[in-house]
Amino acid sequence: MENFSLILAIVVVTALAFDFTNGFHDTANAMATTISTGALKPKVAVAMSAVLNLVGAFLSVEVANTISKGLVDETGIRPEVIFAALVGAILWNLLTWLVGLPSSSSHALMGGLIGATIASAGFGAVHGDALVTKVLIPAVAAPIVAGVAAMLATRFSYSLGRKAEGKAAAKGYRSGQIASAGLVSLAHGTNDAQKTMGIITLALVAGGAVAPDSDPPTWVILSAGLAIALGTYIGGWRIIRTMGKGLTELEPQQGFAAQTSAATAILASSHLGFSLSTTHVVSGSVMGAGLGRKGGVVRWSTATRMFVAWGLTLPAAALVGALAESVTNLGDWGTAVVAVFLVASSAAIWKISRREVVDASNVNAADEPAGVVTTAIAAVTPPPTGTVTEDLTATIPAPPVTTEPAAPPAAV
């Protein structure tokens, strides 16, 4: 560690700051449905998720190796390039958190890394085959697979519990939802915490602190796990509201199906070394669960904004990363300018967010009206089989009462 320079220390601290933003940005992935259905209280949910994220960080290093060894050519990459990449990723995370959109922290990180690498070493320094097979294809396929699985699991759950007593069934599904939420948190730690491990390891290789092709050192694994756990405990309440209430209204059966499907997809991807977007997977699962219940609908206005954010994440973070790298390439003063810009922009975003505070006390408030498409679908969709419409007399107007004229008096 004798080569641990000042710029390398700055990169490590910035990477852990990104990991912290990743934690509160992605808390919704594990706990939004659990909070929205009332299975767990908000503070209890984020505390549980934080602990399991930390545990998950120690289970594997496959994704970390994909970032540090597979995505870009680690030879010739300077620590300043990694710093520029992290600037793009952090700013995108904060902007999407501000507007409550569940975009991908993973794609923000990889977009920033790709943009900064291209600006520094050209297109040849990016491994296109790894980008396609381990990033782009999973980005498209994973939410579709998880969504279809969640839709089928939801339908199976309702079919299986059709004859079950209502309160007992709901209680059972809530218990199952808590377990599946824990599994998603564990899976998130195995996937997303590793991305920061990979980026720090890449910086250590670039700075000459560790040998090329090294696995993440133990202190890197521990610090990345702690940073993402702390961010998770802070709670990204804005995105939790969107994921839990803004996309669709979920019942316990749907929440259980969504989280189980998402956890399975994330754990399988972590085992294969795919740098998967847990946000994409969980969002796909939530929408699939919403469509799986008879009478359930998805708020497509929210989903459309989310899809647009997904499409912009890689190029937007890459552009910011490339611009930041161009400035840091001017020397130490350029790196200082980028650092000041990052701190000032982050502070400005935080100040703007205080105009309308979203926290544990109001996270389950309605996010937005259903929209024209959702309202139209709901109007023509019958309610789920076996449910009883409450307060029926309040929704069906009484027939008009007509008063017949009194009969004339009989003749005397």
Protein Blocks (a to p, Z undefined) as FASTA:
>chain_A
ZZmcfklmmmmmmmmmmmmmmmmmmmmmmmmmmmmnomacfklmmmmmmmmmmmmmmmpc
klmmmmmmmmpcfehpafklmmmmmmmmmmmmmmmmmnopacdfklmmmmmmmmmmmmmn
ojklpcfklmmmmmmmmmmmmmmmmmmmmmmmmmmmmmmmmmpcfklmmmmmmmmmmmmm
mmmmmmmmmmmmmmmmmmmmmmmmmnopacehiacdfklmmmmmmmmmmmmmnopaklmm
mmmmmmpccdfklmmmmmmmmmmmmmmmmmnopacdfklmmmmmmmmmmmmpghiacdfk
lmmmmmmmmmmmmmmmmmmmmmmmmmmmnojklmmmmmmmmmmmmmmmmmmmmmpccdfk
lmmgcfbdfbjmlmmmmmmpccdehiacehklmmmccdddddddddddddZZ
